[in-house]
């Protein structure tokens, strides 16, 4: 009768144990990786939701800002065309021509600043009525109106700036800023800020101050019969244009009305 062989389990474990352990480790590792990958999208979705919620709450908390716009300035060279304005004694020099020269120079200086829109009531030798000048500014919803003139009298000299009788604080500041800058540029005399108007044969000379809806001033840039004022006007035209434009920009910047981005 044949002898039954006894199974040596210790040897079986030695041979197959490592194989079984390796299979078990591979199975556990694959299962763990699958669970991690399936959980990541949920985590990302959760983060995205939080960011969207925070973004939504932030947008509701901060009101939308109005877009910036250009500062609109009307430059008004007085007289023109059939209306020559004041003249020298020999009528060789006409106010309308000086006003236009200065007006064009001021407009050019203002346009060198960002977000400044300049509207001229005239840029050639044409006649424009006083009411029409006011309408141009009012219809454009301009922010400021600067009228340019020259004065006349037998013995007068120097610069004066006129504002409306019922002036606003901004109009007074506009005149003061411009006069300060013109003094630095060099004028024969500072005749100060004047209020009201002069009646010239039934015509309101300073109607543009009283009939415009925005801060305005009328600059009398020296006297036509003053040799000194005429010489200053010719020699310092560029400096005067710089002064008038620079004074306006300084004023609106000081008051927080205008920035390099425009007006809000």
C-alpha positions in Angstrom: 0.0 0.0 0.0 1.4 3.4 -1.1 2.3 6.0 1.5 0.3 9.3 1.6 2.6 12.3 1.1 2.1 15.1 3.7 1.7 18.6 2.3 4.3 21.0 3.6 2.3 24.2 4.1 5.3 26.0 5.3 6.9 25.5 1.9 3.7 26.5 0.1 3.7 29.8 1.9 7.3 30.4 1.2 6.7 29.9 -2.5 3.3 31.5 -3.1 3.1 34.0 -0.2 5.2 36.7 -1.9 3.2 36.3 -5.1 -0.1 36.7 -3.3 1.2 39.7 -1.4 2.3 41.4 -4.6 -1.1 40.9 -6.2 -2.8 42.3 -3.1 -0.6 45.5 -3.2 -1.3 46.0 -6.9 -5.0 45.7 -6.3 -5.1 48.2 -3.4 -2.9 50.7 -5.3 -5.2 50.7 -8.4 -8.3 51.1 -6.2 -6.7 54.1 -4.4 -5.7 55.8 -7.6 -9.2 55.4 -9.1 -10.8 57.0 -6.0 -8.4 59.9 -6.1 -9.0 60.7 -9.7 -12.8 60.5 -9.3 -12.7 62.9 -6.4 -10.6 65.6 -8.1 -13.3 67.0 -10.4 -15.6 67.4 -7.4 -12.9 69.4 -5.6 -12.3 71.6 -8.6 -16.0 72.2 -9.1 -16.3 73.2 -5.4 -13.4 75.7 -5.8 -14.8 77.1 -9.0 -18.2 77.6 -7.3 -16.6 79.4 -4.4 -14.7 81.7 -6.8 -17.9 82.4 -8.8 -19.8 83.2 -5.6 -17.1 85.5 -4.3 -16.9 87.2 -7.8 -20.6 87.6 -7.9 -20.7 89.1 -4.3 -17.8 91.5 -5.2 -19.5 92.7 -8.4 -22.6 93.5 -6.5 -20.7 95.3 -3.7 -18.8 97.6 -6.1 -21.0 99.8 -8.2 -20.1 100.1 -11.9 -18.2 103.3 -12.7 -19.4 105.7 -15.4 -17.2 105.8 -18.5 -14.8 108.8 -18.9 -15.6 111.5 -21.4 -13.7 114.4 -23.0 -13.6 117.8 -21.4 -15.3 120.2 -23.8 -13.9 123.7 -24.1 -15.3 126.4 -26.4 -12.7 129.0 -27.6 -14.4 132.1 -28.9 -12.3 134.6 -30.9 -14.3 137.8 -30.7 -15.7 139.7 -33.7 -14.8 138.6 -37.3 -15.9 139.2 -40.8 -17.8 142.5 -41.2 -17.2 143.2 -37.5 -13.6 144.3 -37.1 -13.8 145.2 -33.4 -11.3 147.7 -32.1 -8.6 149.1 -34.3 -5.3 151.0 -33.9 -5.5 154.7 -34.6 -4.4 154.3 -38.2 -6.6 151.2 -38.6 -3.7 149.1 -39.7 -4.4 146.6 -37.0 -7.8 145.0 -36.4 -8.9 143.3 -33.2 -10.7 140.5 -35.1 -7.4 139.4 -36.5 -5.6 139.4 -33.2 -8.4 137.5 -31.5 -8.3 134.8 -34.2 -4.6 134.4 -34.0 -4.7 133.9 -30.2 -7.8 131.7 -30.4 -6.2 129.3 -32.9 -3.0 129.1 -30.7 -5.1 128.4 -27.5 -7.0 125.7 -29.3 -3.8 124.1 -30.5 -2.4 124.1 -26.9 -5.6 122.7 -25.4 -5.7 119.8 -28.0 -2.2 118.8 -26.9 -3.7 117.6 -23.6 -5.4 114.1 -23.5 -9.2 114.0 -23.7 -9.8 117.6 -24.4 -12.3 118.5 -27.1 -12.0 122.0 -28.4 -14.9 123.8 -30.2 -14.2 127.1 -31.9 -17.0 129.6 -32.6 -15.0 130.6 -35.6 -11.7 129.5 -37.1 -11.6 131.9 -40.1 -12.5 135.5 -40.7 -16.3 135.2 -40.6 -19.0 137.0 -38.8 -20.7 135.1 -36.0 -23.5 136.7 -34.0 -23.3 136.9 -30.2 -26.4 134.6 -29.7 -25.0 132.2 -32.2 -21.8 131.9 -30.2 -23.7 131.2 -27.1 -25.8 128.6 -28.9 -22.7 126.8 -30.2 -21.5 126.3 -26.6 -24.9 125.5 -25.1 -25.9 123.0 -27.7 -22.5 121.2 -27.3 -23.1 121.0 -23.5 -19.6 122.5 -23.2 -17.8 122.5 -19.8 -16.1 125.9 -20.2 -16.3 129.0 -22.5 -13.3 131.3 -23.1 -13.8 134.4 -25.2 -10.8 136.3 -26.5 -10.8 140.1 -27.2 -8.7 143.1 -27.1 -9.4 146.4 -25.5 -9.5 150.1 -26.6 -9.1 153.5 -24.9 -6.9 156.5 -25.2 -4.4 155.7 -22.5 -5.2 152.3 -21.2 -2.9 149.3 -21.0 -2.9 145.8 -19.5 -5.1 142.8 -19.3 -8.5 142.5 -17.6 -10.9 139.5 -17.4 -14.7 139.9 -17.4 -17.1 137.5 -15.8 -20.9 137.6 -15.4 -22.4 139.9 -12.7 -24.1 136.9 -11.2 -20.9 134.8 -11.4 -20.3 131.3 -9.9 -17.3 130.4 -7.8 -15.9 128.5 -10.7 -16.1 131.5 -13.0 -14.2 133.6 -10.5 -11.6 130.9 -10.1 -11.3 130.6 -13.9 -10.5 134.3 -14.2 -8.1 134.3 -11.3 -6.2 131.2 -12.6 -5.9 132.7 -16.1 -4.7 136.1 -14.8 -2.1 134.5 -12.6 -0.7 132.5 -15.5 -0.7 135.5 -17.8 1.1 137.6 -15.2 3.9 134.9 -15.2 4.0 135.1 -19.0 4.5 138.8 -18.8 1.8 141.5 -19.3 2.1 145.3 -19.0 -0.5 145.5 -16.2 -2.9 143.3 -14.2 -6.3 145.2 -14.3 -8.0 142.4 -12.4 -11.3 140.6 -12.7 -14.3 142.7 -13.7 -18.0 141.8 -13.4 -21.0 142.8 -15.4 -21.0 144.2 -19.0 -20.5 147.3 -21.0 -23.2 148.7 -23.2 -21.7 149.6 -26.6 -24.2 151.6 -28.6 -27.0 149.4 -27.3 -25.1 146.1 -27.7 -24.2 144.0 -24.7 -20.4 143.5 -25.3 -20.2 140.7 -22.7 -23.4 138.9 -23.6 -21.4 135.7 -24.0 -20.9 135.5 -20.3 -24.6 136.0 -19.4 -26.1 133.8 -22.1 -23.9 130.7 -21.8 -24.8 127.8 -19.4 -21.3 126.9 -18.4 -18.5 128.7 -16.5 -17.2 131.4 -18.9 -14.9 134.4 -19.0 -14.0 137.1 -21.5 -10.3 138.1 -21.7 -9.3 141.5 -22.9 -5.8 140.8 -24.0 -4.3 144.3 -23.8 -5.2 147.6 -25.5 -5.1 148.2 -29.3 -3.7 151.7 -28.8 -0.9 150.6 -26.4 2.4 150.1 -28.2 3.6 148.0 -25.2 0.5 145.7 -25.3 0.8 145.3 -29.1 4.5 144.4 -28.8 3.7 141.9 -26.0 0.9 140.4 -28.0 3.1 139.8 -31.0 6.2 138.6 -29.1 4.5 136.5 -26.4 1.6 135.0 -28.4 2.7 131.5 -27.8 3.3 132.1 -24.1 -0.1 133.7 -23.7 -1.7 130.7 -25.4 0.2 128.4 -23.0 -0.9 130.5 -20.1 -4.6 130.4 -20.9 -4.7 126.7 -21.7 -2.4 125.8 -18.8 -4.5 127.8 -16.3 -7.7 126.0 -17.3 -6.1 122.6 -17.1 -4.6 123.4 -13.7 -7.9 124.6 -12.4 -9.9 121.5 -13.5 -7.2 119.2 -12.2 -7.0 121.0 -8.8 -10.7 120.6 -8.4 -10.7 116.9 -9.4 -12.9 117.5 -12.4 -10.4 116.3 -15.0 -7.7 113.6 -15.0 -5.5 112.1 -17.7 -8.4 109.7 -18.5 -10.9 112.6 -19.0 -13.9 113.7 -17.1 -16.1 111.2 -15.2 
